[in-house]
Amino acid sequence: MRYIALICARGNSKGVPNKNIKILNGKPLIAWSILLAKNNNHISRIVVSTDSEEISKISEKYGAEVPFKRPKSLSGDSSPEWLVWKHALRQIKKEENDEFSLLVLPPTSPLRNQEDIDRCIKEYSRGGADIVITVSEASRSPFFNMVRKDKKGYCSLVIKQKDHISRRQDSPEIFDMTTVAYLVNPSFLESEDNMFKGKMRSVTIPRERALDIDTIFDFNLAELLKSNSSKFEL
């Protein structure tokens, strides 16, 4: 099976301005994902989907292809990632005659490593899954320490149980979805409107490698971790 890495990086991010090309430990943020993909023997192509000329130039400099431009309709704050993937897949298939699977590597997870990617590929290669996602152990549980507020401001558990659960050990095992990687069957991506409609399996990633950069605090934390530990090297 061939694997094509897809990195989706729009311009004009608001939480962290120019986030995808902001310098993280000497390299633009997106470069960490591109270089990791370049060093993986399972990946045959690296394609970047972007609406930004600057991101395009930087991506090509580090070894990725930018064979198409993402339309403005898919470049806004509220643009669904699933539709961005669909658009990229249609463009990639115009150039591809052989079968492949799509490995989506969001640029906002620069602490992932080769083991994480290889484990996703191994899980997917078992067959039977439309998509393989990455998860980490959840720090909160909706069964006993996550609450929601009603219109009057009163709090209640997110998931109410007949028998009250007060300890993590007594609640169902819960995981947070991460943005480390998604490995998806192209036929499934083409036919469905969201990932939860398919047969989904997961790979568990340690929390320290599952950081998703959404704020400047996340960015500074990633920079601190990368600069102080060799285990986050490419």
LINMO-V16514 format. One record per pair of residues at least 24 apart in sequence whose ideal C-beta (glycine too) atoms are under 10 Angstrom apart, sorted by the first residue. I is the first residue (numbers start at 1). J is the second residue. Records with the same first field share a line. If there is no record, write none. Layout:
I: J ; J
This chain:
1: 42 ; 44 ; 98 ; 99 ; 100 ; 101 ; 121 ; 124 ; 125
2: 42 ; 43 ; 44 ; 45 ; 96 ; 98 ; 99 ; 100 ; 101
3: 37 ; 40 ; 41 ; 42 ; 43 ; 44 ; 45 ; 100 ; 101 ; 102 ; 103 ; 117 ; 120 ; 121 ; 124 ; 125 ; 183
4: 37 ; 43 ; 44 ; 45 ; 46 ; 47 ; 65 ; 88 ; 89 ; 92 ; 96 ; 100 ; 101 ; 102 ; 103 ; 104 ; 186
5: 33 ; 34 ; 36 ; 37 ; 38 ; 40 ; 42 ; 43 ; 44 ; 45 ; 46 ; 47 ; 48 ; 64 ; 65 ; 102 ; 103 ; 104 ; 105 ; 117 ; 181
6: 37 ; 45 ; 46 ; 47 ; 48 ; 49 ; 64 ; 84 ; 85 ; 88 ; 89 ; 92 ; 102 ; 103 ; 104 ; 105 ; 106 ; 182 ; 184
7: 33 ; 34 ; 37 ; 46 ; 47 ; 48 ; 49 ; 50 ; 55 ; 59 ; 64 ; 66 ; 88 ; 103 ; 104 ; 105 ; 106 ; 107
8: 47 ; 48 ; 49 ; 50 ; 70 ; 74 ; 75 ; 79 ; 81 ; 84 ; 85 ; 87 ; 88 ; 104 ; 105 ; 106 ; 107 ; 108
9: 33 ; 34 ; 48 ; 49 ; 50 ; 51 ; 52 ; 55 ; 56 ; 58 ; 59 ; 64 ; 66 ; 70 ; 106 ; 107 ; 108
10: 49 ; 50 ; 51 ; 52 ; 55 ; 70 ; 72 ; 74 ; 75 ; 76 ; 77 ; 79 ; 84
11: 50 ; 51 ; 52 ; 53 ; 54 ; 55 ; 56 ; 70 ; 75
12: 51 ; 52 ; 75 ; 76 ; 77
13: 52 ; 77 ; 108 ; 213 ; 214
14: 77
15: 77 ; 108 ; 213 ; 214 ; 215 ; 216 ; 217 ; 218 ; 219
16: 108 ; 213 ; 214 ; 215 ; 216 ; 217 ; 218 ; 219 ; 220
17: 216
18: 52 ; 54 ; 55
19: 107 ; 108 ; 213 ; 214 ; 215 ; 216 ; 218 ; 219
20: 48 ; 50 ; 52 ; 54 ; 55 ; 58 ; 59 ; 106 ; 107 ; 108 ; 213
21: 50 ; 52 ; 54 ; 55 ; 57 ; 58 ; 59 ; 107
22: 213 ; 216 ; 219 ; 223
23: 223
24: 107 ; 110 ; 213 ; 219 ; 220 ; 222 ; 223 ; 226 ; 227
25: 110 ; 222 ; 223 ; 224 ; 225 ; 226 ; 227 ; 232 ; 233
26: 226 ; 227
27: 58 ; 62 ; 110 ; 226 ; 234
28: 54 ; 55 ; 58 ; 59 ; 61 ; 62 ; 107
29: 58 ; 107 ; 108 ; 109 ; 110 ; 213 ; 219 ; 222
30: 55 ; 58 ; 59 ; 62 ; 64 ; 105 ; 106 ; 107 ; 108 ; 110
31: 58 ; 59 ; 61 ; 62 ; 63 ; 64 ; 107 ; 110 ; 234
32: 62 ; 105 ; 107 ; 109 ; 110 ; 111 ; 112 ; 222 ; 226 ; 232 ; 234
33: 59 ; 62 ; 64 ; 105 ; 106 ; 107 ; 108 ; 109 ; 110 ; 112 ; 181
34: 58 ; 59 ; 60 ; 61 ; 62 ; 63 ; 64 ; 105 ; 107
35: 62 ; 63 ; 64 ; 110 ; 234
36: 105 ; 109 ; 110 ; 112 ; 113 ; 114 ; 116 ; 117 ; 234
37: 62 ; 63 ; 64 ; 103 ; 105 ; 114 ; 117
38: 62 ; 63 ; 64 ; 234
39: 114 ; 117 ; 234
40: 103 ; 105 ; 114 ; 117 ; 118 ; 121
41: 114 ; 118
42: 101 ; 103 ; 114 ; 117 ; 118 ; 120 ; 121 ; 122 ; 125
43: 103 ; 105 ; 117 ; 121
44: 96 ; 98 ; 100
45: 92 ; 95 ; 96 ; 100
46: 103 ; 105
47: 88 ; 89 ; 91 ; 92 ; 95 ; 102
48: 88 ; 107
49: 74 ; 75 ; 84 ; 85 ; 87 ; 88 ; 89 ; 91 ; 92 ; 104
50: 75 ; 107
51: 75 ; 76 ; 79
55: 107
59: 107
65: 92 ; 95
67: 91 ; 92 ; 94 ; 95
68: 92 ; 94 ; 95
80: 193 ; 194
81: 106 ; 179 ; 182 ; 194 ; 195
82: 184 ; 189 ; 192 ; 193 ; 194 ; 195
83: 193 ; 194
85: 182 ; 184 ; 186 ; 189 ; 190 ; 195
86: 186 ; 189 ; 190 ; 192 ; 193
88: 189
89: 184 ; 186 ; 187 ; 189 ; 190
90: 186 ; 189 ; 190
92: 186
93: 186 ; 190
96: 186
99: 186 ; 187
100: 186
101: 125 ; 131 ; 132 ; 183 ; 184 ; 185 ; 186 ; 187 ; 188 ; 189
102: 131 ; 182 ; 183 ; 184 ; 185 ; 186 ; 188 ; 189
103: 132 ; 181 ; 182 ; 183 ; 184
104: 131 ; 133 ; 179 ; 181 ; 182 ; 183 ; 184 ; 189
105: 179 ; 180 ; 181 ; 182 ; 183
106: 178 ; 179 ; 180 ; 181 ; 182 ; 212 ; 213
107: 179 ; 213
108: 179 ; 180 ; 211 ; 212 ; 213 ; 214 ; 218 ; 219 ; 222
109: 134 ; 178 ; 179 ; 180 ; 181 ; 205 ; 209 ; 210 ; 211 ; 212 ; 213 ; 222
110: 209 ; 211 ; 212 ; 213 ; 219 ; 222 ; 223 ; 225 ; 226 ; 232 ; 234
111: 180 ; 205 ; 206 ; 207 ; 208 ; 209 ; 210 ; 211 ; 212 ; 213 ; 221 ; 222 ; 225 ; 226 ; 229 ; 231 ; 232
112: 178 ; 179 ; 180 ; 181 ; 205 ; 209 ; 210 ; 211 ; 232
113: 180 ; 205 ; 206 ; 209 ; 231 ; 232 ; 233 ; 234
114: 234
115: 203 ; 205 ; 206 ; 209
116: 178 ; 180 ; 181 ; 203 ; 204 ; 205 ; 206 ; 209 ; 210
117: 180 ; 181 ; 183 ; 203
118: 203
119: 180 ; 181 ; 203 ; 204 ; 205
120: 180 ; 181 ; 182 ; 183 ; 201 ; 202 ; 203 ; 205
121: 181 ; 183 ; 203
122: 203
123: 183 ; 201 ; 202 ; 203
124: 183 ; 184 ; 185 ; 201 ; 203
125: 183
126: 201
128: 199 ; 201
129: 183 ; 184 ; 185 ; 188 ; 198 ; 199 ; 200 ; 201 ; 202
130: 183 ; 184 ; 185 ; 187 ; 188 ; 189 ; 191 ; 192 ; 195 ; 197 ; 198 ; 199 ; 200 ; 201
131: 182 ; 183 ; 184 ; 185 ; 188 ; 189 ; 192 ; 195 ; 196 ; 197 ; 198 ; 199 ; 200 ; 201 ; 202
132: 181 ; 182 ; 183 ; 184 ; 185 ; 199 ; 200 ; 201 ; 202 ; 203
133: 175 ; 177 ; 178 ; 179 ; 180 ; 181 ; 182 ; 183 ; 184 ; 195 ; 196 ; 200 ; 201 ; 202 ; 203
134: 175 ; 176 ; 177 ; 178 ; 179 ; 180 ; 181 ; 182 ; 183 ; 202 ; 203 ; 204 ; 205 ; 209 ; 210
135: 174 ; 175 ; 176 ; 177 ; 178 ; 180 ; 202 ; 203 ; 204 ; 205 ; 210
136: 175 ; 176 ; 177 ; 178 ; 180 ; 202 ; 204 ; 205 ; 206 ; 207 ; 208 ; 209 ; 210 ; 211
137: 173 ; 174 ; 175 ; 176 ; 204 ; 205 ; 206 ; 207 ; 210
138: 168 ; 171 ; 173 ; 174 ; 175 ; 176 ; 177 ; 207
139: 174 ; 176 ; 207
140: 168 ; 174 ; 176
141: 165 ; 167 ; 168 ; 170 ; 171 ; 172 ; 173 ; 174
142: 171 ; 172 ; 174
143: 167 ; 168 ; 170 ; 171 ; 172 ; 174
144: 168 ; 170 ; 171
145: 171
146: 174
175: 202 ; 204 ; 205
176: 205 ; 207 ; 210 ; 212
177: 202 ; 210 ; 212
178: 202 ; 203 ; 204 ; 205 ; 207 ; 209 ; 210 ; 211 ; 212
179: 210 ; 211 ; 212 ; 213 ; 214
180: 205 ; 206 ; 209 ; 210 ; 211 ; 212
181: 205
206: 231
208: 232
